[in-house]
Amino acid sequence: MKNIKEKVMRFWYFHVQNPVVRKGESKDGAFKWTFRRFDLTVETLSGNFRARFTADEHPFAALLSDESDKNTQGFAEILYTVGMLLTTEQKFANDIQNAIKRYQDRMMKSAKVDEDEIEEKIALETEKQIQEHIELPAKERRKVERDVNGRFRKAVKKAEKLAE
């Protein structure tokens, strides 16, 4: 019973609630594409290739915003070529794997630089706060320390009550 319900719901959302926004076809007649509310389908006219992308910023929105369909045709041709060559041409597959690895290395290097910058900013901010605390007049410094100690004691008491 659940299986039938899922099939009906899937049909409802992906056919009835998913109207066609725009259709197109390549000038050479090799590819056709359909933009719907929730997805983009690119396929060959012969039916031996089909790719579906959900509605997202890339590639769906980027290609939908191009009214001339030149980018959509180029996108379809590249997808088809890559898909067919990945299983027929080993050197091409190796090149793709190397390109993906280089891309991942660039992203990791970029993320590492960002982490280092964040750590440096946090350390610098902490040093500034310590310096500001030290430069306070003695009376102000004691007042701040009493306040911090009081909040710390309250937090400890609260933790002890929760532990009981």
Contacts in CASP RR format, 6 or more apart in sequence:
PFRMAT RR
TARGET T0000
AUTHOR 0000-0000-0000
METHOD contacts of the structure
MODEL  1
MKNIKEKVMRFWYFHVQNPVVRKGESKDGAFKWTFRRFDLTVETLSGNFR
ARFTADEHPFAALLSDESDKNTQGFAEILYTVGMLLTTEQKFANDIQNAI
KRYQDRMMKSAKVDEDEIEEKIALETEKQIQEHIELPAKERRKVERDVNG
RFRKAVKKAEKLAE
13 38 0 8 1.000
14 38 0 8 1.000
14 39 0 8 1.000
17 37 0 8 1.000
18 36 0 8 1.000
18 37 0 8 1.000
18 38 0 8 1.000
18 39 0 8 1.000
19 36 0 8 1.000
19 37 0 8 1.000
20 34 0 8 1.000
20 35 0 8 1.000
20 36 0 8 1.000
21 35 0 8 1.000
21 36 0 8 1.000
21 37 0 8 1.000
21 64 0 8 1.000
22 34 0 8 1.000
22 35 0 8 1.000
22 64 0 8 1.000
23 32 0 8 1.000
23 33 0 8 1.000
23 34 0 8 1.000
23 35 0 8 1.000
24 32 0 8 1.000
24 33 0 8 1.000
24 34 0 8 1.000
24 69 0 8 1.000
24 72 0 8 1.000
25 31 0 8 1.000
25 32 0 8 1.000
25 33 0 8 1.000
25 45 0 8 1.000
26 32 0 8 1.000
26 73 0 8 1.000
26 76 0 8 1.000
26 77 0 8 1.000
27 73 0 8 1.000
29 45 0 8 1.000
30 44 0 8 1.000
30 45 0 8 1.000
30 76 0 8 1.000
30 77 0 8 1.000
31 42 0 8 1.000
31 43 0 8 1.000
31 44 0 8 1.000
31 45 0 8 1.000
31 73 0 8 1.000
31 76 0 8 1.000
31 77 0 8 1.000
31 80 0 8 1.000
32 42 0 8 1.000
32 43 0 8 1.000
32 44 0 8 1.000
32 45 0 8 1.000
33 40 0 8 1.000
33 41 0 8 1.000
33 42 0 8 1.000
33 43 0 8 1.000
33 69 0 8 1.000
33 72 0 8 1.000
33 76 0 8 1.000
34 40 0 8 1.000
34 41 0 8 1.000
35 60 0 8 1.000
35 63 0 8 1.000
35 64 0 8 1.000
37 55 0 8 1.000
38 54 0 8 1.000
38 55 0 8 1.000
39 52 0 8 1.000
39 53 0 8 1.000
39 54 0 8 1.000
39 55 0 8 1.000
39 60 0 8 1.000
40 52 0 8 1.000
40 53 0 8 1.000
40 55 0 8 1.000
40 59 0 8 1.000
40 60 0 8 1.000
40 63 0 8 1.000
40 64 0 8 1.000
41 50 0 8 1.000
41 51 0 8 1.000
41 52 0 8 1.000
42 50 0 8 1.000
42 51 0 8 1.000
42 52 0 8 1.000
42 53 0 8 1.000
42 72 0 8 1.000
42 75 0 8 1.000
42 76 0 8 1.000
42 79 0 8 1.000
43 49 0 8 1.000
43 50 0 8 1.000
43 51 0 8 1.000
44 50 0 8 1.000
44 80 0 8 1.000
49 79 0 8 1.000
49 80 0 8 1.000
49 83 0 8 1.000
49 84 0 8 1.000
51 79 0 8 1.000
53 59 0 8 1.000
53 60 0 8 1.000
54 60 0 8 1.000
55 61 0 8 1.000
59 75 0 8 1.000
62 71 0 8 1.000
63 71 0 8 1.000
63 72 0 8 1.000
63 75 0 8 1.000
66 72 0 8 1.000
82 96 0 8 1.000
85 92 0 8 1.000
85 93 0 8 1.000
86 92 0 8 1.000
86 93 0 8 1.000
86 96 0 8 1.000
87 93 0 8 1.000
133 141 0 8 1.000
133 144 0 8 1.000
134 141 0 8 1.000
136 144 0 8 1.000
END
